[in-house]
Amino acid sequence: MVLSGTQLDGVALVVGSGRGIGQQTAFTLAEAGARVVVFADKDIDPAKESAEESKLYATHPEYQATHFTVNVIDEQGVQEMVDFVVNKFGRIDYAVNGAGIDSGIHKPMADTDIESYDRIQQINSRGMMLCCRAEAAAMRKQSSRSFTTRIGTRDIGRGAIVNIASANSFVGLLGKASYTISKHACLAITKMTGLDHSPEGIRCNAVCPAWVRTPMLDAEFAKNPEVRAQIEAMSPLKRPAECDEVADTVVYLLSPSASFINASHVVIDAALTATVRMH
Ligand SMILES: NC(=O)c1ccc[n+]([C@@H]2O[C@H](COP(=O)([O-])OP(=O)(O)OC[C@H]3O[C@@H](n4cnc5c(N)ncnc54)[C@H](O)[C@@H]3O)[C@@H](O)[C@H]2O)c1
């Protein structure tokens, strides 16, 4: 059975869609019926190739895909990205903010490298804030849409945003202060965007995944099989998440089915953050 409320038809912008979770989310948006998907990333070639690949999965008869180069640390660049989508396609119905980094370094707070700390905050939290700010500013200028169900017609607002946060938005990981702090900030950015813009019919939510099997994680598994064994031992479902499991939740939160969910989050971690480990 397909829920009609998860069928999309509007214009999507996915930031950080050259690879990984962002890329798969953009593909799922195309599959779910989006009329346009804009693949934004700091790396032009992967964004361009992903936009091309999305045409294989798209279901909207007039589907269009394009790419845009953006570095989310650049305030003007983020504004230009949003202006590009609005000028070319008229509006932004769905925005996903998935550009993010992790330094890979494990060090206790006392040994935190400030340059690395600043860079992580600049991309993961300030960059996300810049994206939400520009997207909400564009969405509030566009008309509201409605959705008809078997019991009537409801207002689904002017647009929806989903931020890719993390299980680290709730819990710490030894030696990962910079990343954990940045991901806690993602939740605050999500709450404040959703709260401040609720009167204008703009929703903003977050997904909080743990251990997603991206090509990067697969490469890590190949280099160091112990990492896979550790994840399998610690994950309550004994495996990492697949990228499209995260993508499905993002697309649900953007869809008319989620029209009353705002300033909230979905944890996608197989109960990892609900677990107290005894051994
Ligand atoms: N993979 C996981 O296990 C996992 C778990 C929890 C949360 N997350 C979060 O999900 C998001 C995506 O992670 P991923 O694993 O798919 O990462 P990834 O590295 O595979 O993909 C990230 C994408 O963002 C782009 N990007 C990075 N910095 C950018 C910048 N400054 N401006 C524009 N684009 C930029 C990259 O080019 C890349 O295409 C991140 O925010 C990450 O913290 C990932």
The ligand as a Gaussian input file, in Angstrom:
#p B3LYP/6-31G(d) Opt

LIG

0 1
 N       27.294000       8.426000       7.900000
 C       26.933000       8.351000       9.171000
 O       27.114000       7.318000       9.837000
 C       26.253000       9.528000       9.833000
 C       25.681000       9.346000      11.103000
 C       25.055000      10.422000      11.706000
 C       24.982000      11.641000      11.065000
 N       25.554000      11.804000       9.851000
 C       25.473000      13.131000       9.216000
 O       24.866000      13.037000       7.954000
 C       25.375000      14.059000       7.097000
 C       25.879000      13.412000       5.810000
 O       26.865000      12.475000       6.172000
 P       27.462000      11.382000       5.163000
 O       27.935000      10.264000       5.993000
 O       26.527000      11.149000       4.044000
 O       28.755000      12.204000       4.685000
 P       29.534000      12.213000       3.290000
 O       30.875000      12.753000       3.606000
 O       29.442000      10.888000       2.603000
 O       28.694000      13.280000       2.432000
 C       28.652000      14.619000       2.824000
 C       28.450000      15.466000       1.587000
 O       28.444000      16.839000       2.024000
 C       29.340000      17.580000       1.200000
 N       29.928000      18.680000       1.973000
 C       30.828000      18.569000       2.990000
 N       31.181000      19.796000       3.405000
 C       30.494000      20.683000       2.647000
 C       30.451000      22.098000       2.598000
 N       31.237000      22.851000       3.383000
 N       29.600000      22.693000       1.719000
 C       28.846000      21.939000       0.891000
 N       28.878000      20.599000       0.854000
 C       29.686000      19.980000       1.733000
 C       30.410000      16.588000       0.750000
 O       31.071000      17.019000      -0.432000
 C       29.599000      15.322000       0.575000
 O       29.067000      15.213000      -0.732000
 C       26.473000      14.762000       7.891000
 O       25.944000      15.922000       8.472000
 C       26.832000      13.755000       8.969000
 O       27.331000      14.366000      10.126000
 C       26.191000      10.764000       9.210000

